[in-house]
Amino acid sequence: MAKRKKVDFNLASEVFEDASLTDSFQEKHPRKTTVPITQLKTNPHQPRIELEQNAVIDLANSIAENGLLQPITVLENSDSTYTIVFGHRRVAAYEYLNKKEIEANILTSLEDKDLVISPIIENLQRKDMEPLETAMALNKVLKMGIVRTQEQLSNSLGISQGRVSKLLSILKLSDELLDRIKDTQYKDVTVLAAINKISKNDQIDIFEKIRILPRNEALIKIKEYTRKKHIKVKRVIHGNNNITINTKGLTKPIKEKIIAYIHEIELLLEKKEV
């Protein structure tokens, strides 16, 4: 009995992604052929800042063992070159394997809007999608005027308006946190959107505390943090014959200032008694 071949999830994910991505292009009747790697151009609107090398190597190993299960999709240019529409990672894997040609579905025409939006859709459907990259790409689409509203953008991408809103909200985070998100490759959009409820001065601190937690625990921590910030501690309590000052949580310099003021008050009271 022949040994059953192990399912390769690197390649399987590529097939499933392209199955939904190319549905909208079927009416264009692309022709399938092989194209030289040297004639391929990166989509100028590709939002990915950089491809993770380990992911490219894993995909390359999968292709070496199983072959390419799904051709890339390219747009034919007038100068005998081809612009990659779907499949940037597969091209990178082929380059890693030093292959000279790759199978491709060739489109002869494509609207500018589709060329801008297609790589965003491709990245949204990947588990390794970097939310910061996608947020920047969505913002670029809006600024270019390709679509005018978040609702139109969500319809073009096939995702909810809430998802679009969460992604765009990432760009409102502090610059320090945005750098940290890129460094740590943090990907939970829901958690990042929730951090927007915290002041920019405190965002990096709360992020470091919750970034390794599961989503539900991270959201609870953020909620607790915002609740504490909204509760104002009553520092001075007036009684009939006394005044109580609560210094819990205050920094040492502030406490020292309060003590100095108390000494001044004591001196003032002593003068009144004389």
C-alpha positions as CSV (number, residue, x, y, z in Angstrom):
1,M,0.0,0.0,0.0
2,A,1.4,3.4,-1.0
3,K,2.3,5.7,1.8
4,R,-0.2,8.6,2.1
5,K,1.4,11.9,1.3
6,K,1.5,14.5,4.1
7,V,-0.6,17.6,3.5
8,D,1.6,20.6,3.0
9,F,-0.1,23.5,4.7
10,N,2.3,26.2,3.2
11,L,1.1,25.3,-0.3
12,A,-2.5,24.5,0.7
13,S,-2.9,28.0,2.2
14,E,-1.6,29.5,-1.1
15,V,-4.2,27.5,-3.1
16,F,-7.1,28.4,-0.8
17,E,-6.1,32.1,-0.8
18,D,-6.0,32.3,-4.6
19,A,-9.2,30.3,-5.0
20,S,-11.2,33.3,-3.5
21,L,-8.9,36.0,-4.8
22,T,-9.1,35.0,-8.5
23,D,-12.9,34.5,-8.5
24,S,-13.4,38.1,-9.4
25,F,-10.9,37.8,-12.3
26,Q,-12.4,34.8,-14.0
27,E,-14.5,36.8,-16.4
28,K,-11.3,38.3,-17.7
29,H,-10.3,34.8,-19.1
30,P,-6.6,34.8,-18.2
31,R,-4.3,32.6,-20.3
32,K,-2.0,30.2,-18.4
33,T,1.7,30.0,-19.4
34,T,5.2,30.2,-17.9
35,V,7.0,33.5,-17.6
36,P,10.7,34.3,-16.9
37,I,11.3,35.5,-13.4
38,T,13.5,38.3,-14.7
39,Q,10.5,39.7,-16.6
40,L,8.3,40.1,-13.4
41,K,7.7,43.4,-11.7
42,T,6.5,43.9,-8.2
43,N,3.1,45.5,-7.9
44,P,3.9,49.2,-7.1
45,H,1.0,49.2,-4.7
46,Q,2.1,46.1,-2.8
47,P,1.7,47.0,0.9
48,R,4.1,44.5,2.4
49,I,7.1,46.4,3.8
50,E,9.2,43.2,3.7
51,L,8.7,39.4,3.2
52,E,9.6,37.4,6.2
53,Q,12.6,35.3,5.2
54,N,11.6,32.2,7.2
55,A,8.2,32.1,5.6
56,V,9.8,32.4,2.2
57,I,12.1,29.5,2.9
58,D,9.3,27.3,4.3
59,L,7.3,28.0,1.1
60,A,10.3,27.3,-1.1
61,N,10.8,23.9,0.7
62,S,7.2,23.1,0.1
63,I,7.4,24.0,-3.6
64,A,10.6,21.9,-4.0
65,E,8.9,18.9,-2.6
66,N,5.4,19.3,-4.0
67,G,5.7,21.6,-7.0
68,L,3.7,24.8,-7.5
69,L,0.0,24.0,-6.9
70,Q,-1.4,27.4,-7.9
71,P,0.1,29.6,-10.7
72,I,0.7,33.3,-9.8
73,T,-1.5,36.0,-11.5
74,V,0.2,38.7,-13.5
75,L,-0.8,41.7,-15.7
76,E,0.9,41.8,-19.1
77,N,2.6,45.1,-19.8
78,S,3.4,46.7,-23.1
79,D,7.2,46.3,-22.6
80,S,7.1,42.5,-22.5
81,T,7.2,42.5,-18.7
82,Y,4.6,41.4,-16.2
83,T,3.3,43.0,-13.0
84,I,2.5,40.6,-10.2
85,V,-1.1,40.8,-9.1
86,F,-1.2,37.8,-6.8
87,G,1.8,35.7,-5.7
88,H,4.6,37.8,-4.5
89,R,5.6,35.2,-1.9
90,R,5.7,32.4,-4.5
91,V,7.9,34.5,-6.7
92,A,10.2,35.1,-3.8
93,A,10.3,31.3,-3.1
94,Y,11.2,30.6,-6.7
95,E,14.0,33.2,-6.6
96,Y,15.3,31.4,-3.4
97,L,15.3,28.1,-5.3
98,N,17.1,29.8,-8.2
99,K,14.4,28.9,-10.7
100,K,14.2,30.8,-14.0
101,E,10.5,30.5,-14.8
102,I,7.2,30.3,-13.0
103,E,3.7,29.3,-14.1
104,A,1.3,32.3,-14.3
105,N,-2.2,33.3,-15.2
106,I,-1.8,36.3,-17.5
107,L,-4.3,39.1,-17.6
108,T,-4.1,41.5,-20.5
109,S,-6.1,44.3,-18.8
110,L,-6.9,45.4,-15.3
111,E,-8.4,48.5,-13.8
112,D,-6.1,50.7,-11.7
113,K,-8.4,50.3,-8.8
114,D,-8.1,46.4,-8.9
115,L,-4.3,46.7,-9.2
116,V,-4.2,48.8,-6.0
117,I,-6.7,46.7,-4.0
118,S,-5.7,43.2,-5.1
119,P,-2.5,42.9,-3.0
120,I,-4.3,44.2,0.0
121,I,-6.9,41.5,-0.4
122,E,-4.1,39.0,-0.8
123,N,-2.4,40.1,2.4
124,L,-5.7,40.3,4.4
125,Q,-6.3,36.6,3.9
126,R,-2.9,35.5,5.2
127,K,-2.3,34.4,8.8
128,D,1.1,36.2,8.7
129,M,-0.5,39.5,7.6
130,E,1.2,42.5,9.3
131,P,-1.7,44.8,10.4
132,L,0.5,47.9,10.3
133,E,1.4,47.3,6.6
134,T,-2.3,46.7,5.7
135,A,-3.4,49.8,7.6
136,M,-0.9,51.9,5.7
137,A,-2.2,50.5,2.4
138,L,-5.8,51.1,3.3
139,N,-5.0,54.7,4.2
140,K,-3.2,55.1,0.9
141,V,-6.2,53.9,-1.0
142,L,-8.4,56.4,0.7
143,K,-5.9,59.3,0.2
144,M,-5.6,58.4,-3.5
145,G,-9.3,58.8,-3.9
146,I,-9.8,55.3,-5.4
147,V,-12.7,55.0,-2.9
148,R,-14.1,57.8,-0.9
149,T,-15.5,56.2,2.3
150,Q,-14.6,53.3,4.6
151,E,-17.9,51.7,3.5
152,Q,-16.8,51.7,-0.1
153,L,-13.4,50.4,0.9
154,S,-14.9,47.5,2.9
155,N,-17.2,46.6,0.0
156,S,-14.2,46.6,-2.4
157,L,-12.1,44.4,-0.1
158,G,-14.9,42.0,0.9
159,I,-14.5,42.6,4.6
160,S,-16.6,44.3,7.2
161,Q,-16.6,48.1,7.8
162,G,-15.7,47.4,11.4
163,R,-12.6,45.5,10.3
164,V,-11.5,48.4,8.1
165,S,-12.1,50.9,10.9
166,K,-10.0,48.8,13.4
167,L,-7.2,48.5,10.9
168,L,-7.2,52.3,10.2
169,S,-7.3,53.1,13.9
170,I,-3.8,51.4,14.3
171,L,-2.3,54.5,12.6
172,K,-3.6,56.7,15.4
173,L,-1.3,54.9,18.0
174,S,1.8,56.6,19.3
175,D,4.9,56.6,17.0
176,E,6.8,54.7,19.7
177,L,4.2,52.0,19.8
178,L,4.0,51.7,16.0
179,D,7.8,51.1,15.9
180,R,7.4,48.5,18.6
181,I,4.5,46.7,16.8
182,K,6.8,46.4,13.7
183,D,9.7,45.2,15.8
184,T,7.6,42.5,17.6
185,Q,5.5,41.7,14.5
186,Y,2.4,41.9,16.7
187,K,-0.7,41.0,14.6
188,D,-3.9,41.2,16.8
189,V,-5.8,44.0,15.2
190,T,-8.6,43.9,17.9
191,V,-6.1,44.4,20.7
192,L,-4.3,47.2,18.9
193,A,-7.5,49.0,18.2
194,A,-8.5,48.7,21.9
195,I,-5.2,50.3,23.0
196,N,-6.4,53.5,21.3
197,K,-8.6,54.0,24.3
198,I,-5.5,54.7,26.4
199,S,-3.5,57.9,26.3
200,K,-0.5,57.9,24.0
201,N,1.9,58.4,26.9
202,D,0.7,55.1,28.5
203,Q,0.3,53.0,25.3
204,I,3.8,51.5,25.1
205,D,3.7,50.5,28.8
206,I,0.3,48.7,28.5
207,F,1.4,47.0,25.2
208,E,4.5,45.5,26.9
209,K,2.3,44.1,29.6
210,I,-0.3,42.5,27.4
211,R,1.5,41.6,24.1
212,I,2.2,38.0,25.1
213,L,-1.3,37.4,26.5
214,P,-4.2,35.7,24.6
215,R,-6.7,38.2,23.1
216,N,-9.4,37.9,25.8
217,E,-6.9,38.4,28.6
218,A,-5.3,41.3,26.9
219,L,-8.6,43.0,26.3
220,I,-9.6,42.5,30.0
221,K,-6.3,44.1,31.1
222,I,-6.8,47.1,28.8
223,K,-10.4,47.5,30.1
224,E,-9.1,47.4,33.7
225,Y,-6.4,49.9,32.9
226,T,-8.8,52.4,31.4
227,R,-11.3,51.9,34.2
228,K,-8.5,52.7,36.8
229,K,-7.5,55.8,34.8
230,H,-11.1,57.1,34.9
231,I,-11.6,56.7,38.6
232,K,-10.3,59.8,40.3
233,V,-8.7,59.1,43.7
234,K,-9.9,61.6,46.3
235,R,-6.6,62.8,47.7
236,V,-7.8,65.3,50.3
237,I,-10.6,64.4,52.8
238,H,-12.0,67.1,55.1
239,G,-13.3,66.1,58.5
240,N,-14.8,68.2,61.3
241,N,-11.5,68.7,63.0
242,N,-9.0,67.2,60.7
243,I,-7.8,66.9,57.1
244,T,-6.5,63.6,55.6
245,I,-4.2,63.5,52.6
246,N,-3.9,60.3,50.6
247,T,-0.4,60.0,49.0
248,K,-0.8,56.4,47.8
249,G,0.6,56.0,44.3
250,L,2.3,59.4,44.2
251,T,5.9,59.7,43.2
252,K,8.6,60.5,45.7
253,P,9.2,64.1,44.5
254,I,5.4,64.9,44.8
255,K,5.3,63.4,48.3
256,E,8.3,65.5,49.3
257,K,6.6,68.7,48.0
258,I,3.4,67.8,50.0
259,I,5.5,67.3,53.2
260,A,7.1,70.7,52.6
261,Y,3.7,72.4,52.2
262,I,2.5,70.7,55.4
263,H,5.5,72.1,57.3
264,E,4.6,75.6,56.0
265,I,1.1,75.1,57.2
266,E,2.3,73.9,60.6
267,L,4.5,77.1,60.9
268,L,1.5,79.2,59.9
269,L,-0.7,77.6,62.6
270,E,2.0,78.0,65.2
271,K,2.0,81.8,64.5
272,K,-1.7,81.9,64.8
273,E,-1.6,80.3,68.2
274,V,0.9,82.8,69.5
